[in-house]
Amino acid sequence: MKTVIIYPLYQSITFWICVGFFLYFTGNFFFFLFSNTSTDKSFVKQLNIIYSFVTITKNIILSLSLFVNEPNEVEDDELQIPTNINLDEFTLTNPKKL
């Protein structure tokens, strides 16, 4: 909550990774619940199709998340030295008293 984001959330790699895993876990929630309860061949085949579809979709989203271009933060290439620093004030022989 303390992070200031200037660009849209969908341009973040982290967002797409979270979307991929969220889709995977929500899509396979009932698969793991029903996989051992049914012995019907057609039902097990449908569960395998759903599992395959969700897994392939997750892998596609995770792969595409690597191609998201996050905007670079605007930074000046110049070295910025604070104005209130005095670099020539420090000497070992004649220390300046504050």
C-alpha positions as CSV (number, residue, x, y, z in Angstrom):
1,M,0.0,0.0,0.0
2,K,3.0,2.3,0.5
3,T,4.3,1.8,-3.1
4,V,3.4,4.4,-5.6
5,I,2.7,3.0,-9.0
6,I,2.7,5.3,-11.9
7,Y,1.9,2.8,-14.6
8,P,-1.1,0.4,-14.9
9,L,-1.1,-2.8,-12.9
10,Y,-1.4,-5.0,-15.9
11,Q,2.0,-3.8,-17.1
12,S,3.7,-5.6,-14.2
13,I,5.3,-9.0,-14.4
14,T,4.2,-9.8,-10.9
15,F,0.6,-9.2,-11.8
16,W,0.6,-11.7,-14.6
17,I,2.4,-14.3,-12.5
18,C,-0.3,-13.9,-9.8
19,V,-3.0,-14.2,-12.4
20,G,-1.5,-17.4,-13.8
21,F,-1.3,-19.1,-10.5
22,F,-4.7,-17.8,-9.4
23,L,-6.3,-19.3,-12.5
24,Y,-4.4,-22.5,-12.0
25,F,-5.4,-23.0,-8.4
26,T,-9.0,-22.0,-8.9
27,G,-9.4,-24.1,-12.0
28,N,-8.0,-27.2,-10.4
29,F,-9.7,-26.9,-7.0
30,F,-12.5,-29.3,-7.8
31,F,-10.3,-31.5,-9.9
32,F,-8.4,-32.5,-6.8
33,L,-11.6,-32.9,-4.8
34,F,-13.4,-35.1,-7.3
35,S,-10.4,-37.0,-8.8
36,N,-10.6,-39.9,-6.3
37,T,-14.4,-40.0,-5.7
38,S,-15.6,-41.0,-9.1
39,T,-15.0,-44.2,-11.0
40,D,-16.9,-43.1,-14.1
41,K,-14.6,-43.2,-17.1
42,S,-16.2,-40.2,-18.9
43,F,-16.1,-38.1,-15.8
44,V,-12.5,-38.8,-15.2
45,K,-11.8,-38.0,-18.9
46,Q,-13.6,-34.6,-18.5
47,L,-11.6,-33.9,-15.4
48,N,-8.3,-34.6,-17.3
49,I,-9.4,-32.3,-20.1
50,I,-10.2,-29.5,-17.6
51,Y,-6.9,-30.1,-15.8
52,S,-4.9,-30.0,-19.1
53,F,-6.7,-26.8,-20.3
54,V,-6.1,-25.0,-17.0
55,T,-2.4,-26.1,-16.9
56,I,-1.7,-25.1,-20.5
57,T,-3.4,-21.7,-19.9
58,K,-1.3,-21.2,-16.8
59,N,1.9,-22.0,-18.7
60,I,0.9,-19.6,-21.5
61,I,0.2,-16.8,-19.0
62,L,3.5,-17.4,-17.2
63,S,5.4,-17.5,-20.4
64,L,3.8,-14.3,-21.7
65,S,4.4,-12.5,-18.4
66,L,8.1,-12.6,-19.2
67,F,7.5,-10.4,-22.3
68,V,5.6,-7.7,-20.4
69,N,7.5,-4.4,-20.7
70,E,7.6,-2.7,-17.4
71,P,8.1,1.1,-17.8
72,N,11.4,2.3,-16.5
73,E,11.4,4.7,-13.7
74,V,12.4,8.2,-14.8
75,E,15.9,8.8,-13.5
76,D,18.4,11.4,-14.6
77,D,21.7,10.0,-15.8
78,E,23.6,12.8,-14.1
79,L,25.1,12.4,-10.7
80,Q,23.1,14.4,-8.2
81,I,25.0,15.6,-5.1
82,P,22.9,17.2,-2.4
83,T,23.4,20.9,-2.0
84,N,23.9,20.9,1.7
85,I,27.0,18.7,1.7
86,N,30.4,20.3,2.1
87,L,33.0,18.0,0.8
88,D,36.0,20.2,1.4
89,E,35.3,20.8,5.1
90,F,36.9,17.5,6.4
91,T,40.5,17.6,7.4
92,L,42.4,15.4,9.8
93,T,44.9,18.2,11.0
94,N,42.4,21.0,11.5
95,P,38.9,19.6,12.4
96,K,36.2,22.2,12.2
97,K,34.2,22.6,15.4
98,L,30.5,22.7,15.1
